[in-house]
Amino acid sequence: MYPAPLLLLLLLPFSPSSGAQLPSQNQAQDAPVATNGQPFPWDRMRLPKTVSPIHYDLTLHPNLTTLDFTGVVRIQLDVHEDTSTIILHSKQMQISNVLLLAPEGVRPLQVLEYPRFHELALQSDSVLTKGRKYEVQLEFAANLSDSFHGFYKSSYRTSSGEVRVMASTQFEATFARGAFPCFDEPAFKANFTIQIIREPRHIAISNMPVVKTVELPGGLLEDHFDTTVKMSTYLVAYIVSDFLSVSKTTQHGVKISIYAVPEKIDQTAFALSAAVKLLDFYDDYFDIPYPLPKQDLAAIPDFQSGAMENWGLTTYRETGLLFDPDRSSASDKLSIAKVIAHELAHQWFGNLVTMEWWNDLWLNEGFAKFMEFISLDLTYPELQVDDFFLGKCFEAMEVDSLSSSHPVSTHVENPTQIQEMFDDVSYDKGACILNMLRDFLTPAAFEIGIIRYLKRYSYQNTVNSHLWESLTDICNTHDLDEGGTKHREFCSERKIQSAASKWFSGDELDVRAIMDTWTLQEGFPLVTVEVRGREVRLSQERYLKTDDPSLTEGFLWQIPLTYMTSASSTIHRFLLKTKTDVLYLLEEVDWVKFNVDMSGYYMVHYTGEGWNSIIRVLQHNHTALSSNDRASLIHNVFQLVSIGKVRLDTALELSLYLSKESKIMAVTQGFGELVPLYKLMEKRDMADVENQMKGYIVDLFRGLIDRQEWTDSGSVSERMQRSYLLLFACVRNHAPCVKKATQLFNQWKDSDGTMSLPVDITMAVFMTGARTADGWDFMFEKYRTSLQMSVKSRMKTAMAFSPLKNKLQWMMEQSLQGEVMKTQDLPDVIVSISKNPHGYKLAWDFMRANWHTMIKKFDLGSSTVSYLVTGVTNQYSTREMLEEVRSFFGSLTEETGSEMRCIRQAYETIEDNIRWMDTNLPLLQAWLDKRRHQAAHEDL
């Protein structure tokens, strides 16, 4: 699954953050009682392992007029222990006519329901015998869900204003049970044969191709789909719609089709070519053929997350799949390529090999996130995807620096806890520690290890240790036959290389021992470096934003350190396994930089003259360090201010070099550290220092801003940087920018929106135009009628940043209603408005007033709800607002979210903001005053 896309609000940085946690309720406190008053024979949330499904035969009949569905499922079972009870999942469905189909004949089963755990008990009056196979058949009926999960209703409006209804599925993590009775846990893999009954005006698609269509009485049609491979219930998918499709075949003979609403089918060409290219890439890279005959990609008008990896039928938001070469931006192209790369990587990581339980979700999501970057770097080098990987690690660290973080692999039981695992730790930290391991083992050895893992566990379920074992001692002769050609070639070359690193000798390298320190404990290390002549003293501790030092105790990582020095560009390596250690340089040097290119998931602090020597390098010869190194230094130094390791004026002195910076990663990180400082002030009454800070940032980047052309020229990174810089400059009222943007907006408006604006500058133009009521109204009218999803997205962002409070309130209300503005976009709209200095109080009040509606729509524990909570609150920095936030969330019950992890994160973030302001505001004021006096003196 791909997280929902965040709006282009780089100028309003915030961390889209992680999830939540309910206390474990894996066992009923009291003896469970079924809905009919009888004792329920199972008291745990996890299903028993007495029986397991082998095959589901599923027939469904959705009615898109009455918005409900009926169905019948026949499940073939393996019995592992003698039992007279079958426990499986069902949620909010009417169950009837439940039969046991045994060798001795057909007989009815008694049905007990326990809604609290979404469980059914099917009770037989005779024992089901171990080792035998049986079938159960259940009829069921339910309403199509009006949320975004289960089997749910979606709709879209045609250009003529007609509303058309369709039905689609979203089953990850625990929602298949709301669409048909099933064993809804990832380890209960089975084959599925699906039939769907529909009207002739619709089509039906599912995981597998249609093998035949049968005419039924009453003019209905029944599509019969081929039987799936063995897979988990959360990967089952089906859609009934009036979509059109375009298709192409890969070099390996797989048919790729893109499905979309009819009027948007002309926006599918890029997605089709990307999907073909990426599926072929993975087929070769993993050395395992894609096992299905087809792969469909469907753009769904209503979709909560970004995308979903259903095997053979991946589903997407329209913005995640549809691309108009004339209207979509460079960042749109990169985003679409990334989301397709993510979902197609899942066809191997997640679908072919699946985590045993949701505690190891990162084995799915961390890998898919990581493979986005590996695959696109090789298939679409022009997208320059490497420029954006570091940002993922910084986002993960934002969450991981709080005491409410969780280990990558962490215990979860109930559906809310499971939903909370879909966060920055599972996705982004997972990807960053895999990147660190790849750098440590070498890319070639890492690739061989993961191919070995996928081949060894195909169609099975795994835990963490299975991956580490597959990456250890990869040239063991016992495994060479199963590894394939790549494996044998790699190991024969390795034997020729007698100077192999000690990291590869099986008796010295224990991948599991190293990686357990990164996956089984939360947080990440801060490595402190003290250079004395040739001697480098190292120490490690947990980086944690807290005023309670005891919370950092007891953590120890095995850290693959890399470093380079002023003496040479050679990358040196050192595995730090202990709390402290010492290494020796070949000679004394002017400076040393640890964590080269930030390939490691850790921060670095330089004591003594360390930071000053780095500042000198950046000011006099910044290109002596790579742009990733420069970005990581900016990030680390400002983050060290937060925990009192570095003075704020040291960090600000380092930032001065940015006036010479032009590379996107370092520029973005400069904004990412400096902009939040004034965003905190916007929500306090301190206009003087706030304006000084804004002025400092504009002055710092003025040269780069003024060099930007108002065109679509340059590389992807240059185009994305232009879009961001011009947007920032206009929002900050940089006169040349506002003048140009106003002029272009008026020309666009005078042409009734027909004038073609350069795509990269539209955000700056729209944001400027939306400041007036007339401009806002015109843009909304264009938003309402546009069929270009990326254009609509930019308009929506611009409208949400207007100073017109009545318009902001109206936008939130319309998004909640979901007719003119889609409800799927409501969280983005609220969070955008919360970053608007004119709207942050409106957003907070709206979220509180509509909390119960939103948690029902978006689901408790989901990354969407977490994004709302943290996005709306993470720029508060006063004790008054902390009390207000505590008062609201403290009034909730467990059922309405009081125990979610994101609420603890919100408290911690506000507390950290308060500490930062108390400590650093006087220093910031003094430093800015000094800069102002210096500038005035220079002018004289």
C-alpha positions, 0 to 999 in steps of 0.5 A: 500500500502506498501512503496518500500523497501529501500536497505540494506544501514544501514551503510549509514543512511538516512531517506527515507522521506515523500511526497510533496504538491501542492497548492489546486486546488480543484476549477478551477480558470476560468470557466472550458472549455471542450475539444470541447470548450463547458463550462464544467458543474462542476468546482471542483476536487471532484465529486458531490454527486448527483449520486452514483454508485451501481454496475459496469459491466466491460469487458476488452480486453487487447492486449499484442502484440499491448500493448493497451486495449478496454473495455465496462463498465455499471454502475448502479446509484442511483440518490440522487438529480434531475440532467441531468448531471453525472460527473465521472472520466476518464484519457487518454482514448478514450470514445465512444458510451455512452448510458443511459439505463433508464426505458423508453428506451436506449438513447445516452448521450452527453459527455464532457471531462475536462482532467485537473481534469480527469473528464467526464460529461455525459449530458442527454436531460431529467432529471434523477429523485431523488430516481430512478436507472439508468444505463450508458454504456461507451465504452473505449480504451487506451494504456497500461500504460508504468509507474507503475500505472493504467493498465500497461505493465510489462515484464520479461526475462526467463533464455533463454533470451526470453522477456515475456509481461504481464499486471497488475494494480495499482489503488491506489490512483487515477489511476483506472480512467486510466483503466476504467471510474469510480467514482474514490473516496474512498467513492463511494463504489460499487460492481464490476462484471468483465470479461476479454478477453485473449489468451489461452496462458495466465491466468487472475486473479482478486479480485474474483474467475472465475465462468466460461470461455467462448470461443469467435470467433477467439480463444479468451477466456473470463473469468467471475469473481464472483461479488465483495463485496462493495468496493472502485475503488482503490481496483479493480485489474486484471492481465493477464499473464503466471504466475503459482500458488501454493495454500493452504486453511486456517483453516477458509476455504479461498483458498490462492494462490501465483502467480509468473513467472514460473521459480520463483514459487519454491520461494513461499513456505514461502509466502504461509505458512505466508499468511495462518498463518496471514490470520487465525490470523487476522480472529480470532484477529478481530473477523470478518471472511474474507469475500471473498472465496480466497486471491491471492498474486502475485509477479509482475516483475515491481512494484513501491511501495512495495505491494498493498492490492487489495481486494482478489488479493494483489500484490507485488514486487518480492523481497516482496514475493519470498524467497529462503531458501538457498539464502535469508537472515534473513532480507529478511524473516522478510521483506517478513513476514512484507509486507504480514502482512501489506497487509493482515491487510488492508483486514480489515483496509482499504478494509472492513472499508475505510477512507472517503477521503485521508486526513485520509489515516493514518486510513489505513496505520498507522493501517496496519503498526502497525498490522505488528508488533502485528501480527508477534509478535504473529505468528512468535515470532522467527522473533523478530519483536519488535526489529525493531518497534522503528526504525519506530518511529525514521524515522517518527520523522526525517520528523516530526521535520521539519517545512514542516511536516504535521498533520497525518490528513491533507487537500488534494485535487489534485492527487499530494497532495494525492500521498504525503500522502503516507509518513512516517507520515501516515505510521510510525507516524500513527503506533507509535501513535497507539502503544502509545494509545494501551499502554495507554488504555491497549492492551486488551481494545485497541483490543476490541475498534478496533474490535468495530470500524471494526464491526460498520463501515464494508463496510462503510467509516470513519473519525478520530472521528469514531475511537476515539468514538469506543475506548471510554467507551468500556464497555457501555452496549448499545454496548455489544451485537454488540461487540461479545464474546471477548467484553462481556468477557473483560467487565465482567472481568473489572467489577470484577476488582474494582481497574480499572485505572481512565484512563478507566472511561468514564467520565474522559477519552476522547480519542478524546481530547487526540488523536486530539492533535496527529493527527490534528497538525504536529510535536511532543513534547519535554518533559523537566524533571527537578528533584529537590529532590522528585519534578519533574518539567515537561514542553512541547514544540514542537521539531523542527529543526529550527533557528526560535523559533516562529515556535514552539509556539502554540503547546500543546499535551496531553501526556501519560507519563510513567517513572521509577526510580533507586528505582524500575522497576515499570512503573508509568503513568501520563497524561500531559495535560498542558504546565507545571506540577509537579509530586512527587516521593515517594522518592529521586532517583539516576536517572529517565527515562521517556518514558519507552521503548519509547512507547510514540511518544515524546522526553525527555530532562533531565536538571541539572544533569539528563543526567550525571546521565543517562550516569553513569548508562549506563557506569556502569550498562547499563542493568538496562535499557531495550535495547529500553530505551537505543536506545531511550536515544542514539536517544534523546541525539543526536537529542537534540544536533541538537536544542542546548539543549545538548552539543555535548560532552555530547552526545559523552560521552554517546556514549562511553558505546556502547563498551559494547552494544550487542543488535541490537536496541541500536547498530543500533541506535548508528550507526544511530547517529554516521555514519551520522556525517562522512557522512556529512564530506565525502562531504566536504574537511576535511579528517583528522576529517572525518577519526578520526570520522570513527576510533572512531566508528570502535574502539567503536564497535571493540569488537562486530565486532571481535566477529562475526562469518562468518556463518548463526548462531543465532537468526534473530536479531543476524543474521541481526546485524552480516550482518550489523557489518561485512558490516560496518567493511569492508567498513571502511577497518577494516583489519581482515574483509577486509582480510576475505571478499577478501579471500571469494570473490576470492573463490566464483569467482574462483568457477564461483559463485557456491560456497555457501556463508553464506547468512548473510555475502554476503553483506560484501563479495560483497561490498569488491569484487566490489571494483575492475573492475574485481570483479565488472564485474564478479558480474554484470554477476552473477546479470544478470543471477540470478533468486534469487531476494534477491541475486540480490538486495544485488549484486546491492547494492554492485555494487552501492558502488564501487569506480569505477565512470564509473561503477556507471554512467553505472548502473544509465543509465542501470536502466533508460533504464530498460532492464538489470536492472529494472527501478523500482530499479532506485531510489534505485540505484541513492540514493545508489550512492548518499551515495557513497563518490565516486558517490554523485556528479554523482547521483545529476547530473543524477537526474537533467538531467533525472528529467522529465523522472523520474517524468513521470515514477514514478509520481509527489508526489509519495513516490518514487520521494520524496525518490529520492529528500531527499535521494540524498540531505540529506547529503549536508552541505555547502551553495554552495550545498544548492544554487545548490539544490535551483537553480535546484528545483527553476527552476521547474514549478508546473507541474514538481514538484516545489511545492512538500513538499519533496523539502521543506524538502530537503532545511530544512535538508541541512540548519539543516546540515549547522547549525550543522556543524557550531556549532558542528564541532569545538566541535567534533574536540576537543573531538576527539583530546582529545580522541586521546591524552588519548589513546596515553597516555594510550598506554605509 
